[in-house]
Amino acid sequence: MAEVIVFGIFAAVALVGAIVMVTASNPVYSVVGLLSTMFSIAVFYVMLDAHFVAAVQVIIYAGAVMTLFLFVIMLIGVDTSDVYGERTTAQQVMTAIVALGLFAAIVLAAQAAWVTGSDAFGAIDLNGTIENVADELFGTWTILFLSTVMLLTIAALGTIALAYFGHAVEDEEATL
């Protein structure tokens, strides 16, 4: 019974956070809504005995990614005027139609028979412990893991180079 209560509370928090994230006109409020949703998802992972995934959710997504989002929002400035203007009635009607369509798709998908739990995957061990995750990550998936690390590192270096040289070109053009 306690699990149902905890699930209900954090499901409501996740839903409200998601709605705030999408509907807030202030980007900082949107980030706070997304942050509350991410923490609620971490609680769901703990309830499913996936403590490693919950820790990764809090450390990586709720910690590092949200800090990056806030940094970018503060860097570009939230006090700038909205360049897109006011929302028209047609935009609001289309948004409502798409939202109702997505809600109907979720309701239809929820009526199907869902197979959950580790028995659904046969002999695969899905305990979510750090030892099992490390065995799979550094055993079976080593080359793909390292390739992803290299790809992300190269992308980060390329982004920094583009930002640096783009800024240098703008400064040079301004002095001409």
C-alpha positions as CSV (number, residue, x, y, z in Angstrom):
1,M,0.0,0.0,0.0
2,A,2.9,2.4,0.8
3,E,4.3,1.8,-2.7
4,V,1.1,2.8,-4.3
5,I,1.0,6.0,-2.2
6,V,4.6,6.9,-3.1
7,F,4.0,6.1,-6.7
8,G,0.8,8.3,-6.8
9,I,2.6,11.3,-5.2
10,F,5.6,11.1,-7.5
11,A,3.5,10.4,-10.6
12,A,1.6,13.6,-9.8
13,V,4.9,15.5,-9.3
14,A,6.2,14.2,-12.6
15,L,3.1,15.1,-14.4
16,V,2.9,18.6,-13.0
17,G,6.6,19.1,-13.7
18,A,6.2,18.0,-17.3
19,I,3.2,20.3,-17.8
20,V,5.1,23.2,-16.2
21,M,8.1,22.5,-18.4
22,V,6.0,22.7,-21.6
23,T,3.7,25.6,-20.7
24,A,5.9,27.9,-18.7
25,S,6.8,31.1,-20.5
26,N,9.9,31.6,-18.4
27,P,12.7,29.2,-19.4
28,V,13.9,28.9,-15.8
29,Y,10.5,27.7,-14.7
30,S,10.7,25.2,-17.5
31,V,14.0,23.9,-16.2
32,V,12.6,23.6,-12.7
33,G,9.7,21.6,-14.1
34,L,12.0,19.3,-16.0
35,L,14.1,18.9,-12.8
36,S,11.2,17.8,-10.7
37,T,10.2,15.3,-13.4
38,M,13.7,13.9,-13.5
39,F,13.8,13.4,-9.7
40,S,10.4,11.7,-9.8
41,I,11.7,9.3,-12.5
42,A,14.6,8.6,-10.2
43,V,12.2,7.6,-7.4
44,F,10.4,5.3,-9.9
45,Y,13.8,3.6,-10.6
46,V,14.4,3.1,-6.9
47,M,10.9,1.6,-6.5
48,L,11.9,-0.9,-9.3
49,D,15.1,-1.8,-7.5
50,A,17.3,-0.2,-10.2
51,H,19.4,1.8,-7.8
52,F,22.3,2.2,-10.2
53,V,20.0,3.7,-12.9
54,A,18.4,6.0,-10.2
55,A,21.8,7.2,-9.2
56,V,22.8,7.9,-12.8
57,Q,19.5,9.7,-13.3
58,V,20.2,12.0,-10.4
59,I,23.9,12.6,-11.0
60,I,24.0,12.9,-14.8
61,Y,20.6,14.1,-15.8
62,A,19.3,16.0,-12.8
63,G,22.7,17.2,-11.9
64,A,25.0,17.8,-14.9
65,V,22.5,18.3,-17.7
66,M,20.2,20.6,-15.7
67,T,23.2,22.6,-14.6
68,L,24.2,22.9,-18.3
69,F,20.7,24.0,-19.2
70,L,20.6,26.6,-16.5
71,F,24.0,27.9,-17.6
72,V,22.9,28.2,-21.2
73,I,19.7,29.9,-20.2
74,M,21.5,32.4,-18.0
75,L,24.2,32.9,-20.7
76,I,21.7,33.8,-23.4
77,G,19.6,35.9,-21.0
78,V,16.0,35.3,-19.9
79,D,15.2,39.0,-19.9
80,T,15.1,39.3,-23.7
81,S,11.8,39.8,-25.4
82,D,10.0,37.0,-27.1
83,V,10.9,37.3,-30.8
84,Y,8.1,35.0,-31.9
85,G,5.3,37.2,-30.6
86,E,2.1,36.1,-29.0
87,R,0.4,32.8,-29.6
88,T,-2.4,32.9,-32.0
89,T,-5.7,31.1,-31.5
90,A,-4.9,28.7,-34.4
91,Q,-1.7,27.7,-32.7
92,Q,-3.5,27.0,-29.4
93,V,-6.2,25.0,-31.2
94,M,-3.6,22.9,-33.0
95,T,-1.7,22.3,-29.7
96,A,-4.9,21.1,-28.0
97,I,-5.7,18.8,-30.9
98,V,-2.2,17.3,-30.9
99,A,-2.2,16.9,-27.1
100,L,-5.6,15.1,-27.2
101,G,-4.3,12.8,-30.0
102,L,-1.2,11.9,-28.0
103,F,-3.4,11.3,-24.9
104,A,-5.7,9.0,-26.9
105,A,-2.7,7.1,-28.3
106,I,-1.4,6.6,-24.7
107,V,-4.8,5.4,-23.5
108,L,-5.0,2.9,-26.5
109,A,-1.5,1.7,-25.8
110,A,-2.2,1.2,-22.1
111,Q,-5.1,-1.1,-22.9
112,A,-2.7,-3.6,-24.6
113,A,-1.2,-6.5,-22.6
114,W,2.2,-5.4,-21.4
115,V,4.8,-7.8,-20.4
116,T,7.0,-6.5,-17.6
117,G,9.7,-7.9,-15.3
118,S,12.8,-9.8,-15.9
119,D,10.9,-13.0,-16.8
120,A,9.8,-11.2,-20.0
121,F,13.3,-11.3,-21.4
122,G,14.2,-14.9,-20.7
123,A,17.7,-15.7,-19.4
124,I,19.0,-12.1,-19.4
125,D,19.8,-10.9,-15.9
126,L,18.3,-7.5,-15.5
127,N,18.9,-6.9,-11.8
128,G,20.4,-3.5,-12.4
129,T,23.2,-3.9,-9.9
130,I,26.5,-2.1,-10.5
131,E,28.3,-5.4,-11.0
132,N,25.9,-6.6,-13.7
133,V,25.9,-3.2,-15.4
134,A,29.7,-3.1,-15.3
135,D,30.0,-6.7,-16.6
136,E,27.8,-5.9,-19.6
137,L,29.3,-2.4,-20.2
138,F,33.0,-3.4,-20.0
139,G,32.6,-6.9,-21.3
140,T,30.0,-7.3,-24.0
141,W,29.7,-3.6,-25.1
142,T,33.3,-2.4,-24.6
143,I,33.9,-1.3,-28.2
144,L,30.6,0.5,-28.5
145,F,31.0,2.2,-25.2
146,L,34.5,3.5,-26.1
147,S,33.3,4.5,-29.5
148,T,30.5,6.6,-27.9
149,V,33.0,8.2,-25.5
150,M,35.2,9.1,-28.4
151,L,32.3,10.5,-30.5
152,L,31.1,12.6,-27.6
153,T,34.6,13.9,-26.9
154,I,35.2,14.8,-30.5
155,A,31.8,16.5,-30.7
156,A,32.6,18.6,-27.6
157,L,36.0,19.6,-28.9
158,G,34.4,20.6,-32.3
159,T,31.8,22.6,-30.5
160,I,34.4,24.5,-28.5
161,A,36.5,25.1,-31.6
162,L,33.5,26.4,-33.6
163,A,32.5,28.7,-30.8
164,Y,36.0,30.0,-30.3
165,F,36.8,30.6,-34.0
166,G,33.3,31.9,-34.7
167,H,33.8,34.5,-31.9
168,A,37.2,35.4,-33.3
169,V,35.8,35.9,-36.8
170,E,33.0,38.2,-35.3
171,D,35.6,40.2,-33.5
172,E,37.7,40.6,-36.6
173,E,34.7,41.7,-38.7
174,A,33.7,44.2,-36.0
175,T,37.1,45.9,-36.2
176,L,37.0,46.2,-40.0
